[in-house]
């Protein structure tokens, strides 16, 4: 039996990204309406992401042992269960449970699906695409889904409709992939761009650690930007609060659009492969976007278009970090599911601690200043500090990887 075609796997990734991000963003809205503090919202997102981080390494091993499609189906059904519970018994606590299961499901789904992308064949009679092109389609799938999830958060003002759409996405994956449930694990061939290279282990480690930092700042931003913008206006000013909610959605949509655009570029251009400084230069967008947010917050002149542009810059840099980690993880000639699981583990750890550390940072800042309007400044400062750490860490280690590749 041949693995599912690339276009279908890409569509499944889109649905998974859409369903999980929409569920999380809807939950943030529920918690904010329940008057949860930034620290409480951060804790809730931390708990949800902990479910991802705690399951994902196991998901990679199960995919290599039991089969990629079978594990991916199980993940989609687990996410569907969480959304169903929220629809049946709505409330902030159930929104947390839904977010937990909506993140635990992708922890099984993504390692299995990454293995399927790695194993995917070309059209009958034609060679399969190169690995960097396959992974571009893998990334475009979930990234397009994330973009849809952020858009949906702004559009679905009636939350049951949003949760119903997320449920439908998870069920479509499980039902359509069912025909491949018996597909056995297929180890990739160790030739071409799947062959061993002396610099790959070092580049893989650099990429994964950098991705952890990028996910830390990204999930903190996703979790807290709506509340931070809302604190610029009185709680009773419903019109202003709705406007800030829309601006947060648009900024995060631009964030997702930024990494979608760069994933397209990196799928068409192979000049970054085994040339880490080129990807490093593309990551400077995270620092540029963070400094833009900080400048707006410091001056008190926060408007929609600059917010969107900052989100676009941060997302473009995130794509370069992510591509480095996933590419060098799956370039190893064996154990694609396990390698994808380790890549996703670093994502899970970053996503888990990001809301907690970011929420604690903002909460401490507000407690020290006593000014609710300082929340956006504090969050922007957190993004800038993480961006500097991300770039400095890689700049220190990349020369060693380059020397290995030159041998």
N, C-alpha and C positions, 0 to 999 in steps of 0.2 A: 504493500500500500504506500503510495506517495504521500508526503506531508501536505497539509493544506497549502494552496497557492499564496504567494506573497500578498496579493491584494486583499485576500480574505483575512489573513493574519493582521494586516495593517488596520482593517476595519474593526477587528476584535479589540486591538489595542486602543483604538479611538473610543469604542464603547466603554472599555474599562476605565480609561482616564476620565471620560465624561461622568460616568456613574459615581466613581469614588470622590472626585473633586467636588461634584455637585452636592453629594451627601455631606461632605465636610463643611462646605460653605453654607449650606442651609442650616447645619448645626450651629455654626458661629452666629448666624442671625437669631436662632432660637435662644442661645445662651445670652446674647446681648439684650434681647427683649426681656429676659428673666433677670436683668440687672447684675449679671455676673461681672466681676472686676477683670481687668486685663490679665492679672495673674491667674484667676480662675479659668478664663478662656484658654490661656496658655497651658494650664495644667490639663484641661480637657483634651486639647490637641496633642499634648504629650502622651497622655494615656492612649489615645487612638493610634498614634504613630508607634507607640511601644508594641502594640499588637502586630504592626507590620514588621518592626525590627526583630521581634521575638520569633516570628514564624518564617521569615524569608529565607534564612540559611537552610532550614529544614526543607523548604519548598524546592530549592535547587537540588538537594540530594534525592528527594522523592521523585523529581522529574527524571533524573538519570536512572533511577532504579525502576520505577513503575511505568514511566512513559510520560512524555511532555503533555500530550493532549488530555490525558486522564486527570493529571494534577491541575491543569488550567481549568477544566470543567468544574472540578471540586471548588476551586477558588471563586469562580463566578457564582456558584450556588450559595457559598457562604456569605458573599456580599449581598445577594438577593435576600437572604434570611434577615440580615440586619435592617435593610430598608423596609421589609414587610412588617417587622416589629414596630418600627416608627409609625407606619401608616395605621396600624391597628391600635397602638397605645401611644399617642403623641405626648410630648413633654420634653423638658430639657434633659432629664436623666435618660430617657429612651433615645433622644437624639445623640447622646454620648455613646450608648450601646450600638446604635446604628453606624456611627462613625468608626467605632472600634472594629466591627465586623466588615464594614466597607473597606477598611484598610488591611485587615487580616486576609481577606479574599485575594486582593492583588498580590499579597506576599506569596501566595501559591501560584497565582496565574502568571505573573511576569517571568519568573525563572523558567517555567514550562514553555511559555510562548517564545522567550528568547532562544531556547533550544530549538524550537520549531523553525524560527527564522534562520538559525545557524545551519540547520539541516535542509532548508528549502532548496529545491531544485529549480533549474530553469525550465523553460518550455521544452516539450519533447523534442529531442534532437539538438538542443542548444545547451551550452555550458551555463552553469548558474552564475548570477551576477557576482562581482567581487564583494568581499565582506563589508567594506565601508559603504557600498551602495545598499546592501541588505539592511545594514543597521540604520541608514538614513530613513528607510521606510519604516523600520521598527520605531524609531524615535518620532517620526512624523505622525504615526498612528496615535500614540499616547499623548503627544504634545497637542495634536488637533483636538483630542478629547478633553484635555485640560482647558484649552481655549473655550471649547463649548461649555465646560462646567462653569467657568467664570462668567461667561455670557448668560448662562442659564440662571445663575445666582442673581443677576441683575434683572432678569426678565420674569422669573417665576415669583411674583409677589404673593401668590397663594401657594403656600409651601407644600400642601398635599400633592399638588400637580407636579412640583419639582421632584418630590420623592417618588411619585409614580413613574416619572420619566427615567429616573435612575434605576428603578426596579426593572423596567422594561429592557434597559440596556444590558443588565446582567443576565436576564433570562434569555435574551436573543443569543448571547455568546454560548451559553450552556446548550441550548437547543440546536444551534447550527453546528457546533463542534462535536456533537455527540457521535456523528458517523466516524470520527477519527479516534474514538476512545480506545480502540485496541492497537493503535499505532505504537510499535515498540521504540525504545530509545535508539537513536542512530548516531553513533560517534562520528564527528567530522573527520574528513581526510586531512592529513598533515602535509599539505602541499600548497604551492602558490602563496597566497596571502594568509594561509592558515599554518604555514610552516614556522618552526621555532626561530627566534631571533634573540641575540644576546641582550639587547636593550629592553625587550618586552617586559620581563619581570619587574625591572625598576620603574619603567613607565607606567605599568599597571598599578603599582603601589602608590606612585605619585598621583595618578589620576583618581584613585579611590579616596585617598586622604583629602585631596582638594575637593572632591565631590561632597564629602562629609561636611566641610566648611560651607560650601555653596548651598547645600540643602539646609543647613542650620540657619543661615541668614534668610534664605528664601521662604522657609516655612514660618519663621518669625514674622516676616513681612506679610505673608498671606493671612496669618492668624490675627495680627494686631492692627493692620492699617485701617480697617473699617472703624474700629473703636478709637484709634488715635485721631483720625480725621473728625469723627463725631464729637470728640471732646473740644474741638475748636468752637463749638456752638452750644447754647443751653440745651439741656435734655428736653425741655418742653417745646422747643422750636422744631415741630415735626417736619416742616418743609425743608429746613436746613439739614436735618438729620437724613431725610430721604435723598437730598442732593449729595451729601457726603457718601451715602451708601452707593449711589450711582457712580460717583467719581472713583470710589474704591474698586468697584466692579470693572470700570473702564481701564483703570491703571493695571489691574491684574490681568485683564484680557490682553492689554498691550504687552505685559510681561510674557504671557504665553505666546503671543504673536512673535515676539523677539526670538524666542528659541525655535519656533517653527521655521522662520526665515533662515536662520543659521544652519539648522539641520538640512534644509534644502541645499544650501551652498556646500556644506561638507559632504553631502552625498554625491554631488556632481564633481567636486574637486578633490583629488587624492594627494595634493601637494602638502598636506599637513601630516600625512602618515609617516611616523618615525622622525618627524621634525617638530619636537615639542615646543620650541620657542614660538612657532607660528600660532599654535593654539593658545599659548600663554598671552600673546599680544591681543588676541581676540577677547580674552577674559577681562581686559582693562575696562570694558563696558560696564561691568558690575561696579567698579569704583567710580566711574563717571556718573552713573545713575544715582548711586548713593550720595555723592557730593551734591548733585542737583537737588535731591530731596532735602539734604541738610541745609543748603543755602535758602531754599524756600521756607523751611521751618524757622530758620534763624531770623529771617526778615519779616515773617508773618504774612507774606504774599503767596499764598498757595492757590493756584488756579488749575483748571482741568488739563489744558494742553501740556504744560510742563510736567504734570504728574504722569500723563500718558507717555511722554517721551522718556522720562526716567524709567518707567516700567519697561519700556521697549529696550533701553540700553542694558538694564540688569538682566533681562531675559536673554538677550543675545550673548552676553558673557556666560551665563549659566549653561547655554547649549554647548559651548566649547569645552567647559569642564566636564559635562556629562559625556560628551562624545569620546573624550580621551579615556575615561574609565571603562565604558562599555566596550569600546573597540579593543583595547588591549586585554581586557578580560576574556573576550571571546576569540581573540587571535590564538590563544593557546590551543594546541592541536587535540586536546582531549578534555572530557568533562565539561561540556558547554553548560549544562544545567547547573552544575555546582559552581562554575565560574560566574554565571549570571546571578546565582544566589548570593555569592560574596559581594558582587557589585551592588546588588540591591540591599544587602545588609548595611553597607556604608551609607546608602541613601536612608535606610530606616533609622540608623543611629542619628544622623544629622537631623532628619525630620522630627525625631522624638525629642531631642534636647533643644531644638530651635525654639519652639513655642515656650518651653519652660524657662530657658535662659533669657530669651527676649522679653517674655512677660515679667520675669523677676527684675530685669534691668529697667523696664519702663515703670513698673510699680515702685521700685526703689527711688527712681528719679522723681516721680510725682510726689512721693512721701517727703523727699528732701526739699523740694521746691514749693509744694503746696499749690501748684498752678496746673490745673487740668489741661490747659492749652499747650503745656510743654510735652505732652505725650508724643506728638509727631516729631518734635526735635529729638527726643530721646530715642525713638525708634530709628530715625535716620542716622543718628550717631552710631547706633549698634550696627547698622548695615555697613557703614563706612569702615568701622573697626574690623569687621569680619572680612571685608573685601581686601583690606591691607594685609591681613594675616594670610589670606588665600594666595595673594600674589607673591609675597615675600617667601612663604614656605616653598612654593614651586621654584622660584628663582634660585633658592639655595641648593635644590636637589637636581634640577635639570642638567647642569653641566656634567655631573657624574654619569647620568644616563646617556648623554651625547658621547662621552668618551667610550662607553661600552659599545655603542653602535658603530664607532669608528674602527673598532678592532678587526 
